[in-house]
Amino acid sequence: MADQHAAPASRSGSSAVPALRWEDLPEGPVIVLLDQRRLPVDETELICTDVPALIEAIRGLAVRGAPLLGIAGAYGLALAAVRGFDVEEAAERLAHARPTAVNLAYGVRRALAAHRVALRSGAGPEKAAEAALAEARALHREDAEASADMAAHGLTLLQELLPGGGYRILTHCNTGSLVSGGEGTAFAVARAAHRAGELRRLWVDETRPLLQGARLTAYEAGRAGMPYTLLTDSAAGSLFSAGEVDAVLIGADRIAADGSVANKVGSYPLAVLARYHHVPFVVVAPTTTVDLGTQEGAAIEVEQRPGHEVTELPTTADATGTTASVPVAPVGAQAYNPAFDVTPPELVTAIVTENGVLSPVTEAGLAELCDRSRSGNGMMSI
Ligand SMILES: CSC[C@H]1O[C@H](OP(=O)(O)O)[C@H](O)[C@@H]1O
């Protein structure tokens, strides 16, 4: 069950945008989400009291972005355990709420593993639920730390690639604190450049059809005081052609073992443009986004979303979160709406993780980079 209410006034004005938190209310624990469907117009909280409500929020992108989906999945598993729901069923349903971002299943599995270990060691349901919640909190904390480390590594990379500062960075979709326990991934690097006085311009792709760039990245960049300019996705080519882009910084939803990168649809064309115009194309993602169990890009499941997201524009969102919309295509028009595309490793200049930078992108290098951080946090199957 989910209900919504206006966000506390304290949120407006601060640059920190808490996208998700666990809250112990008198009537029981809940997961509180900043409803990203309503941004930038309304800062509205969505209160999830059970797993179905959280799954609906994930599928509707009220909560989104690979690292945050992992955090949400882990808290969702803990919520099931604390509220006495069937934990194994909750894990299965949460892990498959959206297919492409590997972080979601990873977060669910981390909390599930903690729950299972506690039960096997003789703990009762309450202690096992506490163990799952502790693992979710640990993942949340780790992601915030990873975000800070990626920002530092990414800024150093920009300084090496583009000596002298004054970067004009193009980014796609939204990769800020709305997708993270910290300041995000690619956006966190741009923000670090801004803090260092080295960001001349952040070019923000609007990112059709759900407009994560126009609605969310512009919102975060404005709150952070960053110099940004919004553009239609189709205008990016003319910026490259005019020599106005010094580097592309994007996030990722799943990185295969060969270094193929699944990310918001529109990323692959940017990689091709960047290569043609000799501009660095940099992917910023925590190692929780790397899936060594998926060998190559062709094996990554790309989420296909409903056609109405292309043929209609949401105009308003009422208190229940349902949105009115206006058609932008003839009634009955068919639409192709993949949520992601896949960029081959040879078009990626570098992958920035919390453990450092990989360039060029090689399978062996990626495995080594992940091995440094994953000791003890191996994947498991449900
Ligand atoms: C840094 S992960 C953010 C990643 O997630 C977005 O997808 P969605 O908005 O559908 O969750 C997009 O691919 C971003 O790069």
The ligand as a Gaussian input file, in Angstrom:
#p B3LYP/6-31G(d) Opt

LIG

0 1
 C       23.561000       5.877000     -12.493000
 S       22.365000       4.778000     -12.842000
 C       21.189000       5.795000     -13.544000
 C       20.723000       5.182000     -14.807000
 O       19.376000       4.737000     -14.629000
 C       18.582000       5.365000     -15.600000
 O       17.566000       4.553000     -16.043000
 P       16.080000       4.738000     -15.422000
 O       15.825000       6.209000     -15.302000
 O       15.198000       4.038000     -16.433000
 O       16.112000       4.027000     -14.087000
 C       19.561000       5.669000     -16.703000
 O       19.883000       4.538000     -17.453000
 C       20.730000       6.157000     -15.923000
 O       21.939000       6.209000     -16.602000

